[in-house]
């Protein structure tokens, strides 16, 4: 198991290098440059001024040289400076936004898995019952409703018509003068709608996936043998069937890690939440190459780490993999 783990960790570095190379090339080949985005609305900008800006940003150099210089900075954990007018370090911008996005998406992820697994298990155990059909209807609604449309509906219903919940930002005006508990309560009210939107679609899909894998496991011969031995149904489902049904779900959990950073672009933009998703969207629209690359590198790293953690969880859940790795 340990040699396999070391080998997987060593493979992360060339994979990350290949991802950054492809991403860097695609971003720079996209139409539009930061200089064009910044000077398009100013008729007094001359061609000479645009050329000086390109030299200042290093965009006049060949693309392989630009990638080499960027890679050298990344090796020193230097993400460079943003092309935005503030010219702030990219790492500072990410550091400001990442706690909000991580907190919001972690809560949504715990909610998704905490509700989807019991719902999927219950639907599989009560197959073809009224409960299963009701959950199936819920799943189809989750797949069919677009995220942005659901967000707008919830904003209109709970924020405009009923006036129960705020519809934008993280805090109300003057919340900085509140005591700690009222301040937390105010922020919690602001997070209810974004978390509901972030969780709904994934909750529906994950519960359906859990139901499918659970039904497949329940039909196996060893489950029939466990029941024939007289084991209680609760033990058969939770101890024998669930452990094997969780193996495919572990993969989904590993792939959910990148979503903690970059999976909130839509609802952060709609609800005006100052997080990584909104920052990434603004960086793409402004062709802010250092900012976009910094966020993508973090997302790629999380993807690779998620795959590694999924493999480790597989080994913990299935002894055959653990002994095979040894």
Buried (B, 14 or more C-beta within 10 A) or exposed (E): EEEBBEEBEEEBEEEBEEBBEEBBEEBBEEEEBBBEBBBEEEEEBEEEEBEEBBEEBBBEBEEEEBBEEBEEBBEEEBBBBBBBEEEEBBBEBBEBBBEBBBBBBEBBBEBBBEBBBEBBBBBBBEEEEEBBEEBBEBBEEBEEBEBEEBBBEBBEEBBEEEEEBBBEBBBBEEBEEBEEEEBEEBBEBBBBBBBBBBBBBBBBBBBBBBBBBBBBBBEEEEBEEBBEEEBEEEEBBEEBBBEBBBBBBBBBBBBBBBBBBBBBBBBBBBBEBBBBBBBBBBBBEBBBBBBBBBBBBBBBBBBBBBBBBBBBBBBEBBEEBBEEBE
